[in-house]
Amino acid sequence: MNPSKAIGLGEPEVVGKKSLFQPPKSDQEQKPVIPKKIPPTVERRVRMTLEMTMSALSIVQEAQSRFRLDTGHPLPMWKIIGDALELYGKMQKGDGNEKP
C-alpha cells in the first residue's frame, strides 16, 4: 500500500516541511469578507479649551456643590458651561425663532 495515497476518508494530513508549502484547499473556498456597516455616530460634545477667571470658577464650583448637595450626584463642569452658553444665546437672539 502506498502511504501517500491512502484509501478511506479523504487525503492524509501532510506532516513536516511539506505542510508549510501547501496550496489553499479547494473545498474550503475563501469567501469574500464583507465589512460590517457601522452607522455614523453623532458627537454630542465638542471638546474645547476654556480660560476662566477666578470669580467665574468659584461660581461654577458653587453651582456644582449646590447640585451635589441637592441630588447626591456630581454635576459636570461642561454641563454648567453648556447651559450658560445656551442661556446667553437666548438672551442675545431671543427664542431662536427669529431670522438674523
C-alpha positions in Angstrom: 0.0 0.0 0.0 1.3 3.4 -0.9 1.4 5.7 2.1 0.8 8.9 0.1 -2.4 7.6 -1.4 -4.5 6.2 1.4 -7.9 4.7 0.8 -10.6 5.8 3.0 -11.7 9.2 4.4 -10.0 11.7 2.2 -6.4 12.7 1.9 -3.9 12.1 4.7 -2.6 15.1 6.6 0.8 16.4 5.3 3.4 16.5 8.0 6.8 18.1 8.3 8.1 20.7 5.8 5.6 19.8 3.2 2.8 21.1 5.5 4.2 24.6 5.2 4.1 24.8 1.5 0.6 23.6 0.6 -1.8 25.5 -1.8 -5.1 26.5 -0.4 -7.6 23.7 -0.3 -10.4 24.0 -2.9 -13.1 22.5 -0.7 -12.7 25.4 1.7 -13.4 28.3 -0.7 -12.4 31.6 0.7 -15.5 33.8 1.0 -15.0 37.5 0.4 -15.0 39.4 3.7 -17.8 41.9 3.7 -17.1 44.8 6.2 -19.9 45.5 8.6 -21.6 48.7 8.1 -21.2 50.9 11.2 -23.7 53.7 11.5 -22.1 57.1 11.8 -22.0 58.3 15.4 -23.1 61.8 16.2 -20.9 63.6 18.6 -22.9 65.2 21.3 -20.0 67.1 22.9 -17.4 69.4 21.5 -14.0 69.5 23.2 -12.6 72.9 23.7 -10.2 74.8 25.8 -11.6 77.4 28.1 -9.9 80.1 30.2 -11.9 81.2 33.2 -11.4 83.9 35.7 -11.2 83.0 39.4 -14.6 84.5 40.1 -16.2 82.5 37.2 -14.5 79.4 38.5 -15.8 80.0 42.0 -19.3 80.4 40.7 -19.1 77.2 38.7 -17.8 75.3 41.8 -20.5 76.7 44.0 -23.1 75.6 41.5 -21.6 72.1 41.4 -21.5 71.9 45.2 -25.2 73.0 45.4 -26.2 70.4 42.8 -24.4 67.7 44.6 -26.0 68.6 48.0 -29.5 68.6 46.4 -29.3 65.5 44.3 -26.3 63.5 45.6 -24.8 63.3 42.1 -21.9 65.3 40.6 -22.7 67.9 38.0 -20.0 68.1 35.3 -18.4 71.4 34.5 -19.2 71.1 30.8 -22.9 70.8 31.7 -22.8 74.1 33.6 -20.9 75.9 30.9 -23.1 74.5 28.1 -26.3 75.7 29.9 -24.7 79.1 30.4 -23.9 79.4 26.8 -27.4 78.4 25.7 -28.9 80.9 28.1 -26.5 83.6 26.8 -27.5 82.8 23.2 -31.2 83.0 24.1 -30.7 86.4 25.7 -28.8 87.7 22.6 -31.2 86.3 19.9 -34.4 85.6 21.7 -36.0 82.2 21.4 -34.1 81.3 18.3 -37.1 81.5 16.0 -36.2 84.9 14.6 -34.1 85.3 11.5 -30.9 87.3 12.0 
